[in-house]
Amino acid sequence: MDLKSTPIDTPLAGTYRPPGDKSVSHRLAMLTGLARGQSSIRGFLDSEDTLNTARAMVALGATIDWTRGDHGWDLEVHGGDLHPPEGPLDFGNSGTGYRLMMGVLSALGGEAGWAGASIRLIGDRSLSCRPMARVIDPLSAQGAVIESSDGHAPVTVMPQRLRAKRHVLNLASAQVKSALLLAGLSAKGTTTVEEPAPSRDHTERLLPAFGVEVIRHGPTQVSVEGGQALRAGHHEVPGDISSAAFVMAAGLLVPGARLEITQVGLNPTRDGFLTICRAMGATYQATIDRRVGDEPVGRVDVQGGSLVGATIAPEWVPLAIDEFPIIMGLAAAASGTTTLSQAEELRVKESDRLAQMCSQLERLGVNVIERPDGAVIQGGEIDGGEVDCGGDHRIAMTFAVLGLVAKAPIVIRNAHWMQTSYPGFVEDMNALGARLEWLA
Ligand code: S3P
């Protein structure tokens, strides 16, 4: 389905609460499914990606009762007693569900009923192009047996008893780190993961709430001891800063806009977007006002005004890794030049985000130079026109935001991909004064 975003002449205004955090929802679905007994999750994200993970847990033997909550889903999960699934587990578009599950399953060989099992993990076309060796190789070094099609999905996991290991990663990746920590829970001994730079730390923050001791040696090194049983409990999901980023960006771009973003996760390993906006001259105030589990949550008040281009420091990249489509969009609307480097990881996300963003911005008359590891964007006016999101939810939402301030409407082809992470995006934006309209 195509979406039309029309420039607005009345500023956006109002209060907005983002949907539940995708990373936390995936992890909670897995951890409550693994923990023996009755757990609950409030505010579970209603999106294709997270529903696929929950369905996978059901295929593995967890029972889930679903109720529509005030915000997203409220889940009652009966976990433990898992068994190999009858068919393949389908993760659709979700790299997080897929990679974390490889970690979980590869290590279950010592559990009753799992020895000799063979579990196939599948995904959509985009997921099947994304690199999986980054998880398969370190797990194999612990004794995992995972067959793949040359390091890509579909993979077949044959659960084993894993040995613990100290891993030194050459990439800051929360998905890889989390897959190894989750496998480490079932390995014999201490599993340690060291990264070159901090990545999001939701797994480390969640595990203690399941009764698991996590040893953090600093921002880039973490260990877990194998053989710790997970304890059932009650959990809540903070608002997703990565979904809120689109709304904040709209608030920053539309002159005179004033938005209050509430209940948003402000974990310091996820707030690179705010740092980058600040460097681009944005006016906002972020305040932490409570904790949801071990996650800081608060509000961000944003004000529309003019942005300027910036040089994005490489250390900000992992802390804003999902926000680069919208950051590149902001750069296109800012005055001056924005330079992004050491961001080659963006080429292996739901799409090649550097190529897709550069080519589609160019279609709207933006002056862009694509580089192997980033881009140089000359900001200014954005023409109306037609773009394709390349099957990427975050690129679809980025162009929907840019349409509000372009010279003429922007039509986003195949914008239904936003269902991957944020099915309510159009309604939420329109409630704040945007003009987004699905075309038949
Ligand atoms: C995620 C980690 C990030 C991010 C993804 C979610 C997670 O990937 O891009 O959307 O939940 O762990 P990498 O850790 O591979 O960079």
Residues whose N, C-alpha, C, O or C-beta is under 5 A from the ligand:
A	BS01	S3P	S23 T96 A172 S173 A174 Q175 I321 D322
